[in-house]
Amino acid sequence: MDDESINKFNLIQDNLKKAISSPNKIPNIICVSKTFPIEKLLPLIKSGHCHFGENKVQEAIYKWKDFKINKPNIKLHMIGSLQRNKAKKAIELFNYIHSLDNQKLADTLKKNEINLKKKLKYFIQVNLGNETQKSGIPYNETKDFVKYCIDETRLDVIGLMIIPPNDTDNIKYFEKIDQLNRDLGFKDLSMGMSGDYMEATKYNSTYLRIGSAILGERKSSY
């Protein structure tokens, strides 16, 4: 068995434990497994890790649909942009969606939750850098959108999610989204990746999305 991924995962956990005094505040680590085959993930799964992230619905179905039947403890996180025509399949497979960012998507997700009799947990993606190439609700529209999702669609929104702009000081974005997340009364926050997860934990991230720091260089997609 290749233990390299387990060693890297344990190193990240050790870093978090040293930096965070209370074990109850150590964030969940989502192993971003997009483009990696199940075989690469088996050492982590056998060691007990259960949170995995994918960014494409079709790839996730190909990889996880049959495997997950016998592994009910696996928690799958949709961390990529989600199109409405993929909402039904996403709800069938995933446990969390981190990219809720518009009313039409919220309405479609709720309709499919009702039809499938299944509820997911959601993070609302916020576009703090106003980047046209990235998904996410604009910062100044976040509070109204949260209210819509909770009051109108009754989706189980548990927190916010951000991907900071590239080549920038992430701390100012972490600080800003942490404050907004707390203002909205959320306890969960999806923030921090391989290169900045330690900084994210200082601003109350509860879900870290870590890929290359665990699994190495990414391969081509399915």
C-alpha positions in Angstrom: 0.0 0.0 0.0 1.2 3.5 -0.9 1.4 5.4 2.4 2.6 8.7 0.9 -0.9 10.3 1.0 -1.5 9.1 4.5 1.9 10.6 5.7 1.0 13.9 4.0 -2.5 13.9 5.5 -1.1 13.1 9.0 1.4 15.9 8.6 -1.4 18.4 7.9 -3.3 17.1 10.9 -0.3 17.5 13.1 0.2 21.1 11.9 -3.4 21.9 12.7 -3.2 20.3 16.2 -0.1 22.3 17.0 -1.7 25.6 15.9 -5.2 25.0 17.5 -5.4 24.5 21.2 -8.9 22.9 21.3 -9.4 19.6 19.5 -13.0 20.6 19.1 -12.0 23.4 16.8 -9.8 21.4 14.4 -11.4 21.9 10.9 -12.5 19.0 8.7 -10.2 18.2 5.9 -11.8 17.7 2.5 -9.4 15.7 0.4 -9.9 17.2 -3.1 -9.9 14.1 -5.2 -10.9 15.5 -8.5 -9.1 13.7 -11.4 -7.6 11.1 -9.1 -8.9 7.5 -9.4 -10.3 5.6 -6.5 -7.2 3.4 -6.3 -5.2 6.5 -5.4 -7.7 7.3 -2.6 -7.9 3.8 -1.1 -5.1 4.2 1.5 -6.9 7.3 2.9 -10.3 5.6 2.9 -8.9 2.5 4.6 -7.3 4.7 7.2 -10.8 6.1 8.1 -10.8 9.4 6.2 -14.3 10.1 4.8 -14.5 13.7 3.4 -13.7 14.0 -0.4 -14.2 16.8 -2.8 -15.1 16.7 -6.5 -15.7 19.6 -9.0 -17.5 17.8 -11.8 -20.7 15.9 -11.4 -20.1 13.4 -14.2 -16.6 12.5 -13.0 -17.9 12.1 -9.5 -20.6 9.7 -10.7 -18.1 7.6 -12.7 -15.8 7.4 -9.7 -18.1 7.2 -6.6 -21.6 6.0 -7.5 -21.0 2.3 -7.2 -18.2 2.6 -4.7 -20.2 4.7 -2.2 -23.0 2.1 -2.0 -20.9 0.0 0.3 -19.2 3.0 2.0 -22.0 5.0 3.6 -19.6 6.8 5.8 -18.1 8.6 2.8 -19.1 12.3 2.6 -18.8 13.8 -0.9 -18.5 17.5 -1.3 -19.3 19.3 -4.6 -16.8 22.1 -4.7 -17.0 23.1 -8.3 -19.6 25.3 -10.1 -22.9 23.5 -10.4 -25.2 23.9 -13.4 -28.9 23.6 -12.9 -29.2 20.7 -15.3 -26.9 18.7 -13.1 -28.7 19.5 -9.8 -30.7 16.2 -9.7 -27.6 14.0 -10.2 -25.7 16.1 -7.7 -28.3 15.6 -5.0 -28.4 11.9 -5.6 -24.7 11.5 -5.1 -23.3 14.4 -2.9 -23.7 15.2 0.8 -22.5 18.8 0.6 -22.6 21.5 -2.1 -20.1 24.4 -1.6 -21.1 26.4 -4.7 -24.6 27.6 -4.2 -24.6 31.1 -5.7 -27.9 32.1 -7.4 -31.7 32.0 -6.8 -32.5 29.8 -9.9 -30.0 27.2 -8.7 -31.4 27.3 -5.2 -35.0 26.8 -6.5 -33.9 23.9 -8.7 -32.0 22.2 -5.8 -35.0 22.5 -3.5 -37.3 21.1 -6.2 -35.0 18.1 -6.6 -34.6 17.6 -2.8 -38.4 17.3 -2.5 -38.6 14.9 -5.4 -35.7 12.7 -4.2 -36.7 13.0 -0.5 -33.1 13.9 0.4 -31.6 16.9 2.1 -28.0 18.2 1.6 -26.0 20.7 3.4 -25.0 23.9 1.5 -22.3 26.5 1.5 -23.0 29.8 -0.3 -20.0 30.7 -2.5 -19.1 34.4 -2.3 -17.1 36.2 -5.0 -15.1 38.6 -2.8 -12.7 39.6 -5.5 -15.4 40.4 -8.1 -13.7 38.1 -10.6 -15.7 37.5 -13.7 -14.1 34.1 -14.3 -15.2 32.8 -10.9 -18.6 31.8 -9.7 -20.1 33.2 -6.5 -22.6 35.7 -5.3 -21.3 39.3 -5.0 -20.4 40.2 -1.5 -23.0 43.0 -1.2 -25.7 40.6 -2.3 -24.8 37.8 0.1 -27.1 38.7 3.1 -30.2 38.9 0.9 -29.3 35.7 -0.9 -28.8 33.9 2.4 -32.2 35.1 3.6 -33.8 33.9 0.4 -32.2 30.4 0.7 -33.2 30.0 4.3 -36.6 31.6 4.3 -37.9 30.8 0.8 -36.3 27.6 -0.3 -35.6 26.2 3.2 -32.3 24.8 2.1 -30.0 23.7 4.9 -27.4 26.5 4.4 -24.6 26.0 7.0 -22.1 28.7 6.0 -20.2 30.6 3.3 -17.4 29.5 0.9 -14.7 31.5 -0.8 -11.9 31.0 -3.3 -9.6 34.1 -2.9 -8.2 35.8 -6.0 -4.9 34.4 -7.2 -1.6 36.1 -6.5 -3.0 38.2 -3.6 -2.8 38.4 0.1 -5.5 36.0 1.2 -5.6 37.2 4.8 -7.7 40.3 4.1 -10.3 38.1 2.3 -10.3 35.5 5.0 -10.8 38.2 7.6 -13.7 39.8 5.6 -15.6 36.5 5.0 -15.1 35.3 8.5 -16.7 38.5 9.8 -19.6 38.2 7.4 -20.0 34.5 8.2 -20.3 35.3 11.9 -22.6 38.3 11.3 -25.0 35.9 9.5 -24.9 33.5 12.5 -23.1 30.6 10.8 -20.7 28.3 12.6 -19.3 26.6 9.5 -17.0 28.1 6.9 -15.5 26.5 3.8 -12.1 28.3 3.3 -8.5 27.3 2.8 -6.6 25.1 0.3 -3.2 23.5 0.1 -1.2 26.7 0.1 -3.1 28.7 2.7 -4.9 26.3 5.0 -3.0 27.3 8.1 -3.9 31.0 7.6 -7.6 30.0 7.0 -7.8 28.2 10.3 -6.8 31.5 12.1 -10.1 32.9 10.7 -12.4 30.1 11.8 -12.5 27.9 8.8 -14.2 24.6 9.6 -13.8 22.9 6.2 -10.4 23.0 4.4 -10.3 21.9 0.8 -6.9 20.3 0.3 -5.7 18.4 -2.8 -2.1 18.6 -4.0 -0.7 18.8 -0.4 -2.1 15.3 0.2 -2.3 13.6 -3.2 0.4 15.3 -5.2 0.3 16.8 -8.7 -3.1 16.6 -10.3 -3.8 14.3 -13.2 -5.9 14.9 -16.3 -9.7 14.6 -15.7 -11.8 11.6 -16.7 
